[in-house]
Amino acid sequence: DTGVSQNPRHKITKRGQNVTFRCDPISEHNRLYWYRQTLGQGPEFLTYFQNEAQLEKSRLLSDRFSAERPKGSFSTLEIQRTEQGDSAMYLCASSLARGPGNSPLHFGNGTRLTVT
Amino acid sequence: DQQVKQNSPSLSVQEGRISILNCDYTNSMFDYFLWYKKYPAEGPTFLISISSIKDKNEDGRFTVFLNKSAKHLSLHIVPSQPGDSAVYFCAARNGYQLIWGAGTKLIIKP
């Protein structure tokens, strides 16, 4: 168990550019979640996969955001035409299928995005 | 619409004493509540959880109490240790989602 791995740790980009983040979950975990956290707030849910299927998306996830988990293992989160309001910490978490109450989420250390 | 609230942004406690972190919620449909701890530059780490059908869950130095009628839960840490200094988040389960509070920064003084 090497934990949830996220890359890159930091990303600075100019407004209007596209960025992609990667998450490698704990290997036996079939659920994968993306959250976003801004300063002074708790994480906000973005989207969730069970295996390769994207089962739920928050209304926070505008059409500029897309997430994939093509083989049910790692996942990518892409933001197109970045805006300054996208600056945040993007957190990935994984869990077993029993759900976040009785199978707690394990988080990666996040990717901090700064849009200038 | 803040469904989960942590009204104390920070809390300072003497080492060895009890730390009590509070959380209030508005949605009576939440069925699980969790506490996470976060150090700077790291992701949140799960601490302890409680089902909505229980009123207390204990794990070592950590105890979570749930008062459903008041829609209130609290995390007790006793005795507090320097390594407990971190931001503590309360989260509530709604389907596949966790709804999070804004966090309380706990500072343990020597």
Contacts between the chains, C-beta under 8 A, distances in Angstrom:
chain1	res1	chain2	res2	distance
A	4	B	43	7.2
A	40	B	9	7.9
A	40	B	102	6.3
A	40	B	103	7.8
A	41	B	100	7.9
A	41	B	102	5.3
A	41	B	103	7.8
A	42	B	4	7.5
A	42	B	89	5.2
A	42	B	91	7.1
A	42	B	100	2.9
A	42	B	101	5.3
A	42	B	102	5.4
A	42	B	103	5.8
A	43	B	44	7.1
A	43	B	89	7.7
A	43	B	98	7.6
A	43	B	100	5.2
A	44	B	100	7.4
A	45	B	97	4.5
A	45	B	98	6.8
A	45	B	99	7.8
A	48	B	96	5.2
A	48	B	97	7.6
A	55	B	96	6.8
A	56	B	95	7.7
A	56	B	96	5.4
A	56	B	97	7.4
A	58	B	97	7.9
A	91	B	43	5.6
A	91	B	44	7.6
A	93	B	43	7.4
A	99	B	32	7.8
A	99	B	93	7.1
A	99	B	96	7.2
A	100	B	32	7.2
A	100	B	34	7.1
A	100	B	91	7.9
A	100	B	93	5.5
A	100	B	96	7.5
A	100	B	97	7.9
A	100	B	98	5.2
A	101	B	31	6.6
A	101	B	32	2.8
A	101	B	34	7.0
A	101	B	49	6.1
A	101	B	51	6.9
A	101	B	93	4.6
A	102	B	32	7.1
A	102	B	49	7.5
A	102	B	51	8.0
A	104	B	34	6.5
A	104	B	46	3.8
A	104	B	49	6.5
A	105	B	44	8.0
A	105	B	46	6.9
A	105	B	98	7.0
A	106	B	46	7.2
A	107	B	43	3.1
A	107	B	44	5.0
A	107	B	45	7.2
A	108	B	43	5.2
A	109	B	41	6.8
A	109	B	42	5.2
A	109	B	43	5.0
A	110	B	43	5.6
